[in-house]
Amino acid sequence: MGVVEEGLRRLQVGPYACPRCGLPQDRVPTLDQDWVLLEPGLEVPAHLVPAEHRWITLSDGRVTVYGVCPPDGSQRCRIEHRLACSHQPLRDLWPWLTALRAENARAAQRRTAPEPPRPPQELPDAG
C-alpha cells in the first residue's frame, strides 16, 4: 500500500452528514491536501457543469477540479454538495441542479418527519 493510500485509509474517507440539511455526502481528499464534500452517488456529464465546479476522481481516490474547456463528451464529473444543498442560498445555476436541490429538500424533510403510525399487530376479522 502506498503512502497516499495509507494516509487516506487512516483519515476515514467516506460518508459525512451535511451540517445544514443532514443529508449524507462524500468527504473526499483533494490534490491540495484539503477536503471537499461531494454529492454522493451523482456523476453528471462534464459539459453540463461550468469548469470551476467540475470535480473528477483520480485513480488514487483524490479529486481535482476539471477545468478543461470544452470537456470530452464522455467525461463525467461530480459536484460539491453545497451546490445541491437545499438549505443553502444559491442562485439558479442550471435547471437540472434546481431539480436536484428540490429533491434534496424532500429527502431532508423525510428524514425529520415523524414516522407514520404502525398498522395493528392483528388483522381485523373480515368475516
N, C-alpha and C positions, 0 to 999 in steps of 0.2 A: 504494500500500500504506500503511495507517495505521500510526501509531506502535506500537500494541499488537501488530499483526500482524508488523511488522518485528522487534520485540523477541522475540516468540515464535519466529520463524524463526531468529534468532540464538542462542536458548537451546536449540535442538535438542530440541524436544518429540518424544517417541516412545518406543520400547521401552527397557526397562531391566530388568536381571535382579535378582530378589529376592536380597538377601544371605543369607537363611536357607535358602530351598528351591531357589534357582537358576532358577526358572521366570520366563518373561518377564512383564512387567507394563507398563502405560502410565504414564509420568511426565507429569502434566498440571498446568498452572498453575491456581491458584485466583484468585478475585476479590481475595483478601487479599495478593496478590503473594507467594504461597507455592507449594509444590508438593505434590501428593498422588499416591500410587501406586495406580492403579485396576486392577482385574481386567480383562485385555484381552478384548475381544470379547463381553462379557457385559452385557446390559441386561435388567433384570427389571422386572415391573410394580411401580410405586412402592408400591402398597398392601401388598405383601409385606414391605416393609422399614421398620423404625422411622424416624421423621422425622430423627433425628440421624445416620443412616447413609445417607441418600439423596443421591447426587451427580447433578446434571443438567448436561449440556453446554450452554453458551451459544453464541450464533451466532459469537462470535469465537474459539471453541476452548477458552476457560477453563471451569472447572467451579465450582459452588457447591452448598452443602447445600440441599436442597429440603425445608423443614420445614413445608409446608402440610398441615394435617390437617383433614379427610381429603383425600387426594390425588385428583385427577381419575382416573377409572377407566382412561383410556387412557394416562396418563403413565407413562413408563418411566424408570428411573434406573440408575446404576452404583453399585458398591460398592467400598470400598477393598480392596486385595489383602490387607492384614493380616487381614481377616476371613475370607478364603478360603485363607490360607496354612496348609498342613498342619504346618509347623514352628513355629508359634506357639501357645502355650496359649490356649484360648478356650472358654468355656462354650458349651453347645449353645443357640444363639440361635433358629435356625429349622431345621426338617427339611431344606429344600432346600439350606441353607448347609452342613449337615453332609455331605450327599451331594457337594457341590462340593468340600469340603475333602478328602474321601476320594479323589475323582478327581484332585485336585491332588497328593495323596500318591503315587498310582500314576504320574502323569506325571513327578514329580520322580525317582521310583525308576527309571523307564525311561531317564531322561537319564543316570543314573550307572551303570546296569547295563552289564556288559561286552557287547560286540557278539557275537551268535551266530556260530558258525563258518560260513564261506562254503562253498557246495557246490563240488565239484571242477570244474575247468575243462572236463574231458572227461567225457561221459556214458559209463557202462559199456556194454559190448557185451551187449545183451539177447538176442541171438540169432538 
